Amino acid sequence: MTGRRKEINLQLHQILDSLIIALAFWLSHTIRMKLGPIFENIPEFWIFSGLTGSIPPLREFFLLMAIIVPLTPIVLEFQGFYAHPLQKTLGKSLRQMFRTLVVIGVIIGAAVIFFKQGPQSRAVLIILAFVGGAALLLKERLLRRYLLTRISREGSPRTRRLRWTARRCQEAPLGTPA
């Protein structure tokens, strides 16, 4: 694969991951909105303290979305998340995603201090970590399965190149260069 093609594939994966994170953010907000009334009647323990009460509309989370959605794929790239998808184990993917979670968390913390705006709902961010992480892992596993199927069906790039060369040599008459 040429360098230009690899770069385009990387950018497509980053755009797709940004869309996945945006959808996961919306889903996390929706889950939190639906869970709020369920936990209203439970005495306030520290576990459920983020789930009681009302939640602001999604537009109130725009600052967090503006940080999380575009920066997550960039930080994932710096962690090596997009490199060698066929050679990666689940544990390595989880470690890369955890390091990305820490970096994004620090960036969110700095933004909250700098813009003097508290997080609207910490529960949305916690749910986002699980929903977004699961969605990105699912996408990575589906990509891996697609690539393995394609390689098993068509062969590796080296095998395809050898087949092409062999066909070319068979088609060329004797005495002429292939």
N, C-alpha and C positions, 0 to 999 in steps of 0.2 A: 504494500500500500504506500503510495507516495506521501510525502510530508504534507502537501496541501490537502489531500483527501483526509488524512488523519486529523488535521486541524479543523476541517469542516465537520467531520464526525464528532469531534470533541465539542464544538460549539452547538451542534444539534442536541447532543446529550445534555449540555448545560441548560439550553432553552427548555427542553423537555422536563428537566429536573426543577427548573424554576416554576413551570406550570404545575408540576406535581406538588411542590411546596405551597403554592398559592391555593390549590384545591384542598390540600391538607389543612391549611389555615382556616379556610371557610368551613370545612367539616369539623374541625376542632371547636370553632366558635359555635356551630350548630349543636354539637354534642353538649357543650357546656350550657347552652341555653336550655336544652331539653333536660339536663340533669339538675338544674337549679331547683325547680319545684319539687323534685323527688326528695331532696335533702332538707327541705324547709322544716319538716317535722322532727328531724333527728336532732338530739341535743348537740350543741356545738363542740365537737372534738377538734383537735388540731388537724386531723386528716381531712375533715369535711369543711373546714372553715373557708376554703376558697370556693366552695361549691354552693354556699347559701347566698341568698340575696339576688338582686337583679344584675344583669350584665348589660353593658352599653352596646349599642348597635355596632356592626362590623366596621362602619366608617370611622369609629373612634380608634380603631386599631391600625389606622393607615400608617402611622410612623413606624410601628413595629413591622408591618408588612413591607414597608419601603426598605427596611434594613434586612429582614430575614430573606425575602424572596430573591433579590438579586445577589446577595452576598453568599448565600449557602453554597451554590454550585462553584463559586470562585474558591471558597475555602476548601470545599471537597477536592477541587483540582490540586490545590497546594498540598493536601494530605495524600495525594496519589490515588484517589478514589477511581479515577477514570483510566488508570494505567493497567494494562494487562488483565482484562476482565476474565480471561479463561484460566489464568494461573492463580486467581485470588480465592482464598477460603472465606467462609462466612465469618470466622473470627477476625480476620484481617479487615474485612468490610466493617464489622462492628466497631473495631478499634478506631478506624479512620472516621467513622461517623461520630463516635464519642468525642474524639479530639475536635472535630468540627463543631459539635454541640457546645463544648467549652469555649472555643474561640467566639462563636456567635453570641454566647451568653455574656462574655466579657464586653463585646461590642454593644450589646443591648444595654448592659449596665452603664457603660460610658455614655450612651445616648440618653438614657433616662436621667443621669446626673446633668449632662450638658444642656438638655432641653427642659429640665426641671418638670418632667412629666412622668408620673408614676405609671407602672403597668396597669392597664385597665382591668385585667383579670389574669392572675398568675396561673390559674387552672387552665386557661386556654393555651398558654405556652407549654405547660406540662403535657397536656393532651397532644399538642402539636408535635412535641418531641417523639412521642410514641407513634402517632398516626403518620407523620411525615417520614420518620425512620423506617417504619414498616413498608410504606409505599415505595420509598427509594430502594429498599432491599428487594422488594418484589420486582421492581423494574429491572434491577441489576440481574436477578436470577432469570427473568424471562429473556433478557438480552443474552445471557450466557447460554441458555438452552437453545436459542435461535442460532447462535454462532456455532455451537457444537453440532447441531443438526445440519447446518449448511456445510461445515467442514466434512462431516461424515458422508454427506451426499455428493459433494463436489470434489472433495480432497483439499489438501492444503495448497497454498499459493505455489509452493515449490513443486508439488506434484502436478498441478495444472500447467506450470511452465514446462516441465519435462514432457508432458503429453503433447503440448503444442509444438515443441521442438521435434519430437519424434514424428508427429504427423507431417510437419514441414519437410523433414528429411525424407519421408516416404513419398511425398508428392514430387519432390525435385528429381529430375532425371539424373542418372549417374554422370559424374564428371562435372556437374555444376555445383557451385557453392550453395549451401542451404540458406 
